């Protein structure tokens, strides 16, 4: 099998050979989306210069340093969170994301707020897992004032300045639970109402519970 050429790569990516050459040389400006297109094509056909194109892409892509403040470094769950966050950041193609993972073992609001502000000072944006507290909300406001967005993970924060929340929608879950309870309660009231209006004798209850036995007993009595 012959090795793919620059012409093959250009055809696969839908660009000119001169564009591919500029990307490989790294001496001329090429839009990041075009570099991404050529990089994907290079991987598909097994182009020998895919590594150089990827390096070019990383150099031309926007760069972000993101901080993630997790809890209790000794817990396997948060270690797994940290690992998956790093993997997701490094898998980004359109930008270069440098993740900074920090763990908080002393879970006092003051300590979490201090660590959050320290992480924010060194990053473009931060995410935090912490119980909602006024002290933490104040730290989020301070970072917001410095143009450092804060995203709440798993547990939402009441601070209006927080940029986003990633986790379960507790309001929606509560509404769904309320609807299920009301439906169950309505069904139970209907059941009680029917039985209050039509009380069954002991024999009636037995007929409802054991209809086959009742039919046999009735057949025997007919004979």
Secondary structure, DSSP 8 states (H G I E B T S, - for coil): -----HHHHHHHHTS-HHHHHHHHHT-S---HHHHHHHHHHHHHHT-TTHHHHHHHHHHHSEEEEEEEEEE-TT-HHHHHHHHHHHHHHHT-SSEEEEEEEEEESS--HHHHHHHHHHHHHHSSEEEE-----HHHHHHHHHHHHTT-EEEEESS----TT--EEES--HHHHHHHHHHHHHHHHHHHHHHHHHHHHS---HHHHHHHH-HHHHHHHHHHHH-
